[in-house]
Amino acid sequence: MKKYVIVALVAFSAMVSVKASAQGKIAHINASELLQLMPEAKTASEQLEQFAAGLEKDQRALVDEYTKQMQLFDSTSAKLAEAVKQAKIKEIQATQQRIQEFNAGADQKINTKKQELLKPVLDKAKKAIEEVAKEKGYGYVFDNSEGLLLVAPAADDLMATVKTKLGIK
């Protein structure tokens, strides 16, 4: 009976160590490069550029309005009554304030739009990486695009397999 218990423990230990070593396989991928290769990322980038260009056009219109107000004020301020001068100065300051608020809002809108456009692309890339890792039996996949991993054991590069999975040449 003791022999059966010992044999069972040895067999169980062997199974656990095999399972543990299978979960310890390590791979890496340059996620930044992968995203640059994805057609969806290029499309998202183009859409973001168009969105930003529209905001820039609106911002230029505000700046042009401000410039006209300043030029008009400079050319007529000597002839204006003090009350009218003060009213014009308030108008100019209000336009400056609108420009500042627009710029702050535009940055936020661009960041929001970027996240909105890139989320599906990032999700698709992540899903493909996860599927390849699962198919190949990798427990860990590191992103080496940022160079944050300074020392690591030897690992396989999944770039070619993930590109194939995504249909990228």
mmCIF file of the C-alpha atoms, coordinates in Angstrom:
data_MODEL
# 
_entry.id   MODEL 
# 
loop_
_atom_site.group_PDB 
_atom_site.id 
_atom_site.type_symbol 
_atom_site.label_atom_id 
_atom_site.label_alt_id 
_atom_site.label_comp_id 
_atom_site.label_asym_id 
_atom_site.label_entity_id 
_atom_site.label_seq_id 
_atom_site.pdbx_PDB_ins_code 
_atom_site.Cartn_x 
_atom_site.Cartn_y 
_atom_site.Cartn_z 
_atom_site.occupancy 
_atom_site.B_iso_or_equiv 
_atom_site.pdbx_formal_charge 
_atom_site.auth_seq_id 
_atom_site.auth_comp_id 
_atom_site.auth_asym_id 
_atom_site.auth_atom_id 
_atom_site.pdbx_PDB_model_num 
ATOM 1   C CA . MET A 1 1   ? 0.000   0.000   0.000   1.00 0.00 ? 1   MET A CA 1 
ATOM 2   C CA . LYS A 1 2   ? 2.842   2.361   0.856   1.00 0.00 ? 2   LYS A CA 1 
ATOM 3   C CA . LYS A 1 3   ? 4.361   1.705   -2.552  1.00 0.00 ? 3   LYS A CA 1 
ATOM 4   C CA . TYR A 1 4   ? 1.122   2.762   -4.287  1.00 0.00 ? 4   TYR A CA 1 
ATOM 5   C CA . VAL A 1 5   ? 0.955   5.996   -2.294  1.00 0.00 ? 5   VAL A CA 1 
ATOM 6   C CA . ILE A 1 6   ? 4.596   6.797   -3.105  1.00 0.00 ? 6   ILE A CA 1 
ATOM 7   C CA . VAL A 1 7   ? 4.090   5.994   -6.799  1.00 0.00 ? 7   VAL A CA 1 
ATOM 8   C CA . ALA A 1 8   ? 0.937   8.136   -6.844  1.00 0.00 ? 8   ALA A CA 1 
ATOM 9   C CA . LEU A 1 9   ? 2.789   11.056  -5.217  1.00 0.00 ? 9   LEU A CA 1 
ATOM 10  C CA . VAL A 1 10  ? 5.667   10.781  -7.688  1.00 0.00 ? 10  VAL A CA 1 
ATOM 11  C CA . ALA A 1 11  ? 3.250   10.654  -10.631 1.00 0.00 ? 11  ALA A CA 1 
ATOM 12  C CA . PHE A 1 12  ? 1.310   13.633  -9.276  1.00 0.00 ? 12  PHE A CA 1 
ATOM 13  C CA . SER A 1 13  ? 4.549   15.606  -8.778  1.00 0.00 ? 13  SER A CA 1 
ATOM 14  C CA . ALA A 1 14  ? 5.590   14.870  -12.345 1.00 0.00 ? 14  ALA A CA 1 
ATOM 15  C CA . MET A 1 15  ? 2.224   16.050  -13.696 1.00 0.00 ? 15  MET A CA 1 
ATOM 16  C CA . VAL A 1 16  ? 2.387   19.277  -11.673 1.00 0.00 ? 16  VAL A CA 1 
ATOM 17  C CA . SER A 1 17  ? 5.927   20.036  -12.815 1.00 0.00 ? 17  SER A CA 1 
ATOM 18  C CA . VAL A 1 18  ? 5.001   19.408  -16.481 1.00 0.00 ? 18  VAL A CA 1 
ATOM 19  C CA . LYS A 1 19  ? 1.974   21.677  -16.133 1.00 0.00 ? 19  LYS A CA 1 
ATOM 20  C CA . ALA A 1 20  ? 4.075   24.364  -14.379 1.00 0.00 ? 20  ALA A CA 1 
ATOM 21  C CA . SER A 1 21  ? 6.749   24.274  -17.051 1.00 0.00 ? 21  SER A CA 1 
ATOM 22  C CA . ALA A 1 22  ? 4.118   24.570  -19.803 1.00 0.00 ? 22  ALA A CA 1 
ATOM 23  C CA . GLN A 1 23  ? 2.742   27.698  -18.147 1.00 0.00 ? 23  GLN A CA 1 
ATOM 24  C CA . GLY A 1 24  ? 6.237   29.151  -17.896 1.00 0.00 ? 24  GLY A CA 1 
ATOM 25  C CA . LYS A 1 25  ? 6.894   29.493  -21.616 1.00 0.00 ? 25  LYS A CA 1 
ATOM 26  C CA . ILE A 1 26  ? 7.827   33.051  -22.465 1.00 0.00 ? 26  ILE A CA 1 
ATOM 27  C CA . ALA A 1 27  ? 7.517   34.985  -25.704 1.00 0.00 ? 27  ALA A CA 1 
ATOM 28  C CA . HIS A 1 28  ? 7.794   38.596  -26.777 1.00 0.00 ? 28  HIS A CA 1 
ATOM 29  C CA . ILE A 1 29  ? 6.362   40.889  -29.427 1.00 0.00 ? 29  ILE A CA 1 
ATOM 30  C CA . ASN A 1 30  ? 6.898   44.460  -30.510 1.00 0.00 ? 30  ASN A CA 1 
ATOM 31  C CA . ALA A 1 31  ? 3.310   45.669  -30.091 1.00 0.00 ? 31  ALA A CA 1 
ATOM 32  C CA . SER A 1 32  ? 4.111   49.143  -31.393 1.00 0.00 ? 32  SER A CA 1 
ATOM 33  C CA . GLU A 1 33  ? 5.449   47.732  -34.654 1.00 0.00 ? 33  GLU A CA 1 
ATOM 34  C CA . LEU A 1 34  ? 2.452   45.410  -34.917 1.00 0.00 ? 34  LEU A CA 1 
ATOM 35  C CA . LEU A 1 35  ? 0.034   48.323  -34.556 1.00 0.00 ? 35  LEU A CA 1 
ATOM 36  C CA . GLN A 1 36  ? 1.876   50.298  -37.233 1.00 0.00 ? 36  GLN A CA 1 
ATOM 37  C CA . LEU A 1 37  ? 1.470   47.365  -39.610 1.00 0.00 ? 37  LEU A CA 1 
ATOM 38  C CA . MET A 1 38  ? -2.266  47.006  -39.048 1.00 0.00 ? 38  MET A CA 1 
ATOM 39  C CA . PRO A 1 39  ? -4.381  48.658  -41.769 1.00 0.00 ? 39  PRO A CA 1 
ATOM 40  C CA . GLU A 1 40  ? -7.014  49.559  -39.164 1.00 0.00 ? 40  GLU A CA 1 
ATOM 41  C CA . ALA A 1 41  ? -4.440  51.616  -37.275 1.00 0.00 ? 41  ALA A CA 1 
ATOM 42  C CA . LYS A 1 42  ? -3.549  53.528  -40.432 1.00 0.00 ? 42  LYS A CA 1 
ATOM 43  C CA . THR A 1 43  ? -7.229  54.239  -41.063 1.00 0.00 ? 43  THR A CA 1 
ATOM 44  C CA . ALA A 1 44  ? -7.711  55.376  -37.461 1.00 0.00 ? 44  ALA A CA 1 
ATOM 45  C CA . SER A 1 45  ? -4.672  57.631  -37.738 1.00 0.00 ? 45  SER A CA 1 
ATOM 46  C CA . GLU A 1 46  ? -6.009  59.222  -40.929 1.00 0.00 ? 46  GLU A CA 1 
ATOM 47  C CA . GLN A 1 47  ? -9.413  59.779  -39.309 1.00 0.00 ? 47  GLN A CA 1 
ATOM 48  C CA . LEU A 1 48  ? -7.737  61.356  -36.292 1.00 0.00 ? 48  LEU A CA 1 
ATOM 49  C CA . GLU A 1 49  ? -5.725  63.678  -38.545 1.00 0.00 ? 49  GLU A CA 1 
ATOM 50  C CA . GLN A 1 50  ? -8.923  64.758  -40.330 1.00 0.00 ? 50  GLN A CA 1 
ATOM 51  C CA . PHE A 1 51  ? -10.632 65.372  -36.994 1.00 0.00 ? 51  PHE A CA 1 
ATOM 52  C CA . ALA A 1 52  ? -7.675  67.431  -35.747 1.00 0.00 ? 52  ALA A CA 1 
ATOM 53  C CA . ALA A 1 53  ? -7.588  69.406  -39.010 1.00 0.00 ? 53  ALA A CA 1 
ATOM 54  C CA . GLY A 1 54  ? -11.242 70.344  -38.531 1.00 0.00 ? 54  GLY A CA 1 
ATOM 55  C CA . LEU A 1 55  ? -10.525 71.554  -35.012 1.00 0.00 ? 55  LEU A CA 1 
ATOM 56  C CA . GLU A 1 56  ? -7.500  73.472  -36.255 1.00 0.00 ? 56  GLU A CA 1 
ATOM 57  C CA . LYS A 1 57  ? -9.675  75.202  -38.862 1.00 0.00 ? 57  LYS A CA 1 
ATOM 58  C CA . ASP A 1 58  ? -12.113 76.261  -36.133 1.00 0.00 ? 58  ASP A CA 1 
ATOM 59  C CA . GLN A 1 59  ? -9.223  77.486  -33.994 1.00 0.00 ? 59  GLN A CA 1 
ATOM 60  C CA . ARG A 1 60  ? -7.831  79.531  -36.897 1.00 0.00 ? 60  ARG A CA 1 
ATOM 61  C CA . ALA A 1 61  ? -11.237 81.172  -37.333 1.00 0.00 ? 61  ALA A CA 1 
ATOM 62  C CA . LEU A 1 62  ? -11.187 82.242  -33.672 1.00 0.00 ? 62  LEU A CA 1 
ATOM 63  C CA . VAL A 1 63  ? -7.647  83.575  -33.994 1.00 0.00 ? 63  VAL A CA 1 
ATOM 64  C CA . ASP A 1 64  ? -8.602  85.481  -37.148 1.00 0.00 ? 64  ASP A CA 1 
ATOM 65  C CA . GLU A 1 65  ? -11.545 87.027  -35.298 1.00 0.00 ? 65  GLU A CA 1 
ATOM 66  C CA . TYR A 1 66  ? -9.223  88.030  -32.470 1.00 0.00 ? 66  TYR A CA 1 
ATOM 67  C CA . THR A 1 67  ? -6.699  89.513  -34.912 1.00 0.00 ? 67  THR A CA 1 
ATOM 68  C CA . LYS A 1 68  ? -9.414  91.586  -36.631 1.00 0.00 ? 68  LYS A CA 1 
ATOM 69  C CA . GLN A 1 69  ? -10.677 92.846  -33.295 1.00 0.00 ? 69  GLN A CA 1 
ATOM 70  C CA . MET A 1 70  ? -7.158  93.875  -32.283 1.00 0.00 ? 70  MET A CA 1 
ATOM 71  C CA . GLN A 1 71  ? -6.459  95.608  -35.600 1.00 0.00 ? 71  GLN A CA 1 
ATOM 72  C CA . LEU A 1 72  ? -9.759  97.474  -35.437 1.00 0.00 ? 72  LEU A CA 1 
ATOM 73  C CA . PHE A 1 73  ? -9.129  98.479  -31.860 1.00 0.00 ? 73  PHE A CA 1 
ATOM 74  C CA . ASP A 1 74  ? -5.592  99.660  -32.613 1.00 0.00 ? 74  ASP A CA 1 
ATOM 75  C CA . SER A 1 75  ? -6.742  101.762 -35.539 1.00 0.00 ? 75  SER A CA 1 
ATOM 76  C CA . THR A 1 76  ? -9.761  103.323 -33.810 1.00 0.00 ? 76  THR A CA 1 
ATOM 77  C CA . SER A 1 77  ? -8.899  103.428 -30.108 1.00 0.00 ? 77  SER A CA 1 
ATOM 78  C CA . ALA A 1 78  ? -7.647  107.015 -30.234 1.00 0.00 ? 78  ALA A CA 1 
ATOM 79  C CA . LYS A 1 79  ? -11.036 108.225 -31.519 1.00 0.00 ? 79  LYS A CA 1 
ATOM 80  C CA . LEU A 1 80  ? -13.216 106.161 -29.158 1.00 0.00 ? 80  LEU A CA 1 
ATOM 81  C CA . ALA A 1 81  ? -14.809 107.362 -25.957 1.00 0.00 ? 81  ALA A CA 1 
ATOM 82  C CA . GLU A 1 82  ? -13.489 105.697 -22.797 1.00 0.00 ? 82  GLU A CA 1 
ATOM 83  C CA . ALA A 1 83  ? -16.676 103.668 -22.238 1.00 0.00 ? 83  ALA A CA 1 
ATOM 84  C CA . VAL A 1 84  ? -16.553 102.311 -25.800 1.00 0.00 ? 84  VAL A CA 1 
ATOM 85  C CA . LYS A 1 85  ? -12.827 101.510 -25.392 1.00 0.00 ? 85  LYS A CA 1 
ATOM 86  C CA . GLN A 1 86  ? -13.561 99.504  -22.259 1.00 0.00 ? 86  GLN A CA 1 
ATOM 87  C CA . ALA A 1 87  ? -16.359 97.634  -24.029 1.00 0.00 ? 87  ALA A CA 1 
ATOM 88  C CA . LYS A 1 88  ? -14.016 96.789  -26.947 1.00 0.00 ? 88  LYS A CA 1 
ATOM 89  C CA . ILE A 1 89  ? -11.311 95.631  -24.530 1.00 0.00 ? 89  ILE A CA 1 
ATOM 90  C CA . LYS A 1 90  ? -13.845 93.328  -22.838 1.00 0.00 ? 90  LYS A CA 1 
ATOM 91  C CA . GLU A 1 91  ? -14.829 91.925  -26.236 1.00 0.00 ? 91  GLU A CA 1 
ATOM 92  C CA . ILE A 1 92  ? -11.182 91.249  -27.054 1.00 0.00 ? 92  ILE A CA 1 
ATOM 93  C CA . GLN A 1 93  ? -10.612 89.610  -23.659 1.00 0.00 ? 93  GLN A CA 1 
ATOM 94  C CA . ALA A 1 94  ? -13.715 87.469  -24.160 1.00 0.00 ? 94  ALA A CA 1 
ATOM 95  C CA . THR A 1 95  ? -12.356 86.316  -27.518 1.00 0.00 ? 95  THR A CA 1 
ATOM 96  C CA . GLN A 1 96  ? -8.995  85.491  -25.882 1.00 0.00 ? 96  GLN A CA 1 
ATOM 97  C CA . GLN A 1 97  ? -10.847 83.473  -23.250 1.00 0.00 ? 97  GLN A CA 1 
ATOM 98  C CA . ARG A 1 98  ? -12.798 81.589  -25.944 1.00 0.00 ? 98  ARG A CA 1 
ATOM 99  C CA . ILE A 1 99  ? -9.528  80.760  -27.721 1.00 0.00 ? 99  ILE A CA 1 
ATOM 100 C CA . GLN A 1 100 ? -7.994  79.408  -24.501 1.00 0.00 ? 100 GLN A CA 1 
ATOM 101 C CA . GLU A 1 101 ? -11.091 77.347  -23.704 1.00 0.00 ? 101 GLU A CA 1 
ATOM 102 C CA . PHE A 1 102 ? -11.252 76.075  -27.266 1.00 0.00 ? 102 PHE A CA 1 
ATOM 103 C CA . ASN A 1 103 ? -7.596  74.994  -27.173 1.00 0.00 ? 103 ASN A CA 1 
ATOM 104 C CA . ALA A 1 104 ? -8.047  73.166  -23.877 1.00 0.00 ? 104 ALA A CA 1 
ATOM 105 C CA . GLY A 1 105 ? -11.232 71.508  -25.143 1.00 0.00 ? 105 GLY A CA 1 
ATOM 106 C CA . ALA A 1 106 ? -9.640  70.630  -28.477 1.00 0.00 ? 106 ALA A CA 1 
ATOM 107 C CA . ASP A 1 107 ? -6.795  68.761  -26.793 1.00 0.00 ? 107 ASP A CA 1 
ATOM 108 C CA . GLN A 1 108 ? -9.292  66.813  -24.735 1.00 0.00 ? 108 GLN A CA 1 
ATOM 109 C CA . LYS A 1 109 ? -11.461 66.097  -27.800 1.00 0.00 ? 109 LYS A CA 1 
ATOM 110 C CA . ILE A 1 110 ? -8.436  64.855  -29.745 1.00 0.00 ? 110 ILE A CA 1 
ATOM 111 C CA . ASN A 1 111 ? -7.393  62.535  -26.909 1.00 0.00 ? 111 ASN A CA 1 
ATOM 112 C CA . THR A 1 112 ? -10.946 61.203  -26.572 1.00 0.00 ? 112 THR A CA 1 
ATOM 113 C CA . LYS A 1 113 ? -11.237 60.663  -30.334 1.00 0.00 ? 113 LYS A CA 1 
ATOM 114 C CA . LYS A 1 114 ? -7.839  58.930  -30.393 1.00 0.00 ? 114 LYS A CA 1 
ATOM 115 C CA . GLN A 1 115 ? -8.916  56.519  -27.677 1.00 0.00 ? 115 GLN A CA 1 
ATOM 116 C CA . GLU A 1 116 ? -12.244 55.935  -29.433 1.00 0.00 ? 116 GLU A CA 1 
ATOM 117 C CA . LEU A 1 117 ? -10.571 55.184  -32.771 1.00 0.00 ? 117 LEU A CA 1 
ATOM 118 C CA . LEU A 1 118 ? -7.702  53.079  -31.432 1.00 0.00 ? 118 LEU A CA 1 
ATOM 119 C CA . LYS A 1 119 ? -9.603  50.966  -28.903 1.00 0.00 ? 119 LYS A CA 1 
ATOM 120 C CA . PRO A 1 120 ? -10.965 48.498  -31.503 1.00 0.00 ? 120 PRO A CA 1 
ATOM 121 C CA . VAL A 1 121 ? -7.520  48.240  -33.105 1.00 0.00 ? 121 VAL A CA 1 
ATOM 122 C CA . LEU A 1 122 ? -5.814  47.626  -29.770 1.00 0.00 ? 122 LEU A CA 1 
ATOM 123 C CA . ASP A 1 123 ? -8.477  45.104  -28.803 1.00 0.00 ? 123 ASP A CA 1 
ATOM 124 C CA . LYS A 1 124 ? -8.028  43.231  -32.100 1.00 0.00 ? 124 LYS A CA 1 
ATOM 125 C CA . ALA A 1 125 ? -4.238  43.134  -31.696 1.00 0.00 ? 125 ALA A CA 1 
ATOM 126 C CA . LYS A 1 126 ? -4.512  42.007  -28.078 1.00 0.00 ? 126 LYS A CA 1 
ATOM 127 C CA . LYS A 1 127 ? -6.989  39.266  -28.996 1.00 0.00 ? 127 LYS A CA 1 
ATOM 128 C CA . ALA A 1 128 ? -4.706  37.983  -31.761 1.00 0.00 ? 128 ALA A CA 1 
ATOM 129 C CA . ILE A 1 129 ? -1.700  37.992  -29.415 1.00 0.00 ? 129 ILE A CA 1 
ATOM 130 C CA . GLU A 1 130 ? -3.705  36.145  -26.753 1.00 0.00 ? 130 GLU A CA 1 
ATOM 131 C CA . GLU A 1 131 ? -4.933  33.558  -29.279 1.00 0.00 ? 131 GLU A CA 1 
ATOM 132 C CA . VAL A 1 132 ? -1.440  32.910  -30.640 1.00 0.00 ? 132 VAL A CA 1 
ATOM 133 C CA . ALA A 1 133 ? -0.038  32.662  -27.114 1.00 0.00 ? 133 ALA A CA 1 
ATOM 134 C CA . LYS A 1 134 ? -2.720  30.157  -26.193 1.00 0.00 ? 134 LYS A CA 1 
ATOM 135 C CA . GLU A 1 135 ? -2.239  28.151  -29.405 1.00 0.00 ? 135 GLU A CA 1 
ATOM 136 C CA . LYS A 1 136 ? 1.523   28.018  -28.895 1.00 0.00 ? 136 LYS A CA 1 
ATOM 137 C CA . GLY A 1 137 ? 1.287   27.352  -25.144 1.00 0.00 ? 137 GLY A CA 1 
ATOM 138 C CA . TYR A 1 138 ? 2.884   30.559  -23.873 1.00 0.00 ? 138 TYR A CA 1 
ATOM 139 C CA . GLY A 1 139 ? 2.154   31.601  -20.326 1.00 0.00 ? 139 GLY A CA 1 
ATOM 140 C CA . TYR A 1 140 ? 3.747   35.036  -20.668 1.00 0.00 ? 140 TYR A CA 1 
ATOM 141 C CA . VAL A 1 141 ? 4.107   37.444  -23.581 1.00 0.00 ? 141 VAL A CA 1 
ATOM 142 C CA . PHE A 1 142 ? 6.118   40.613  -23.079 1.00 0.00 ? 142 PHE A CA 1 
ATOM 143 C CA . ASP A 1 143 ? 5.837   43.780  -25.142 1.00 0.00 ? 143 ASP A CA 1 
ATOM 144 C CA . ASN A 1 144 ? 9.392   44.743  -26.039 1.00 0.00 ? 144 ASN A CA 1 
ATOM 145 C CA . SER A 1 145 ? 8.441   47.908  -27.958 1.00 0.00 ? 145 SER A CA 1 
ATOM 146 C CA . GLU A 1 146 ? 8.970   50.160  -24.954 1.00 0.00 ? 146 GLU A CA 1 
ATOM 147 C CA . GLY A 1 147 ? 12.266  48.603  -23.967 1.00 0.00 ? 147 GLY A CA 1 
ATOM 148 C CA . LEU A 1 148 ? 11.105  48.315  -20.364 1.00 0.00 ? 148 LEU A CA 1 
ATOM 149 C CA . LEU A 1 149 ? 12.137  44.717  -19.962 1.00 0.00 ? 149 LEU A CA 1 
ATOM 150 C CA . LEU A 1 150 ? 15.851  45.007  -19.309 1.00 0.00 ? 150 LEU A CA 1 
ATOM 151 C CA . VAL A 1 151 ? 16.714  41.400  -18.608 1.00 0.00 ? 151 VAL A CA 1 
ATOM 152 C CA . ALA A 1 152 ? 14.653  38.386  -19.535 1.00 0.00 ? 152 ALA A CA 1 
ATOM 153 C CA . PRO A 1 153 ? 15.197  34.729  -20.264 1.00 0.00 ? 153 PRO A CA 1 
ATOM 154 C CA . ALA A 1 154 ? 15.322  33.650  -23.881 1.00 0.00 ? 154 ALA A CA 1 
ATOM 155 C CA . ALA A 1 155 ? 11.888  33.818  -25.472 1.00 0.00 ? 155 ALA A CA 1 
ATOM 156 C CA . ASP A 1 156 ? 10.221  33.362  -28.817 1.00 0.00 ? 156 ASP A CA 1 
ATOM 157 C CA . ASP A 1 157 ? 9.151   36.311  -30.960 1.00 0.00 ? 157 ASP A CA 1 
ATOM 158 C CA . LEU A 1 158 ? 5.455   36.035  -31.849 1.00 0.00 ? 158 LEU A CA 1 
ATOM 159 C CA . MET A 1 159 ? 5.452   38.868  -34.415 1.00 0.00 ? 159 MET A CA 1 
ATOM 160 C CA . ALA A 1 160 ? 5.366   36.664  -37.526 1.00 0.00 ? 160 ALA A CA 1 
ATOM 161 C CA . THR A 1 161 ? 2.628   34.395  -36.192 1.00 0.00 ? 161 THR A CA 1 
ATOM 162 C CA . VAL A 1 162 ? 0.435   37.279  -34.991 1.00 0.00 ? 162 VAL A CA 1 
ATOM 163 C CA . LYS A 1 163 ? 0.891   39.111  -38.308 1.00 0.00 ? 163 LYS A CA 1 
ATOM 164 C CA . THR A 1 164 ? -0.241  35.966  -40.115 1.00 0.00 ? 164 THR A CA 1 
ATOM 165 C CA . LYS A 1 165 ? -3.232  35.665  -37.766 1.00 0.00 ? 165 LYS A CA 1 
ATOM 166 C CA . LEU A 1 166 ? -4.211  39.263  -38.565 1.00 0.00 ? 166 LEU A CA 1 
ATOM 167 C CA . GLY A 1 167 ? -3.644  38.811  -42.299 1.00 0.00 ? 167 GLY A CA 1 
ATOM 168 C CA . ILE A 1 168 ? -0.723  41.246  -42.433 1.00 0.00 ? 168 ILE A CA 1 
ATOM 169 C CA . LYS A 1 169 ? 2.132   40.556  -44.833 1.00 0.00 ? 169 LYS A CA 1 
# 
